[in-house]
Amino acid sequence: MSRAHLDHAVLQAAAGWFARLYAAQHDPAANAQWRAWLNEDARHRLAWSYVENINQRFGTLDGQAEQARQVFDSVRRGQQSRRAVLGSICVAGAAGLLGWGGWQRGWVDSPRAWFATYRTGLGEVRSLTLADGSQLWLNGETALDVQFDEGVRQMRLYHGEVLIETGKDLRPLAVVTRAGRMQPLGTRFSVRDQGLQTTLSVFEGSVQATCSDSGLQTTLGAGQMLVFDAQQASTSTAAQALRQDWSRGVLVAEDMPLGRVIDVLRDYRHGHLGIDPSLNSLRAVGTFPLLDTDRTLAMLERALPIRVVRTLPWWVSVEAN
């Protein structure tokens, strides 16, 4: 289920009910009130399904109900602060976190991706040097096969994103996705696979992209970006610095809408990260650590009129201050 189709306020209400029910699983009144809320609107049921889905994937509170309930009860009685509650639940669910660390968000739609030469998990950025001297950076949730032989060098990107700085080798190099084939000429470029579409960004040299079904070819030079699928390609636009900044583990925001910043951060953290739609147009400026999203959220909280609300360890939202 896509978060984009669900109302932010309804999602927050569903998460609040989830937290309350864990604190009072044997409270008939709370259960009845929750069921009444659930039956009020179809959107409530959709939001609840989304929250349940996130919880099942995260696995933190599952199997820890009694301990979680005790913690929430302490807060209700004023014995612990909310920050202490979250810390307690995180400790209680440490095993669940470790088990969930290997879970991927449904991106492996090809069995071959499980056996790819190189794979990364959510929020992981990896750099490596290939035998031909090419330097690669793999973004999070990436699966990439590398096959070199005497006549050709080929990389197959199943999902995710790779930044490539080609080595000096006489053999032709090709990068293949479901959308098509890319052949660089001594260059630095990134390829991002998004299912049926591929985003190609060229930072040095040039790259020729060929749509896999139509055979349509487009050549990009330095500073250009192209989105294409198996049949057609968009008009090229200016390459975004973001498409290579991630290799350094940073997000450089130059008057970037806060909604866009949150979109980027979602790719580097587990669980739900929401934002009040009224805050989307706030502008963020600065260099933020992608691999420490909690620190980034704290930096944004200090710089903008927002507050970061942690309803559950795996449910965080950005709200108006």
Beta strands, then each sheet from edge to edge (+ up, - down):
strand 1: 118-119
strand 2: 126-129
strand 3: 135-138
strand 4: 143-148
strand 5: 153-165
strand 6: 173-176
strand 7: 180-194
strand 8: 197-211
strand 9: 217-221
strand 10: 224-228
strand 11: 237-238
strand 12: 250-257
strand 13: 272-275
strand 14: 283-289
strand 15: 306-312
strand 16: 315-320
sheet 1: 1+ 4- 5+ 3- 2+
sheet 2: 1+ 4- 5+ 6+ 7- 8+ 9-
sheet 3: 1+ 4- 5+ 6+ 7- 8+ 10- 11+
sheet 4: 12+ 14-
sheet 5: 13+ 16+ 15-
end
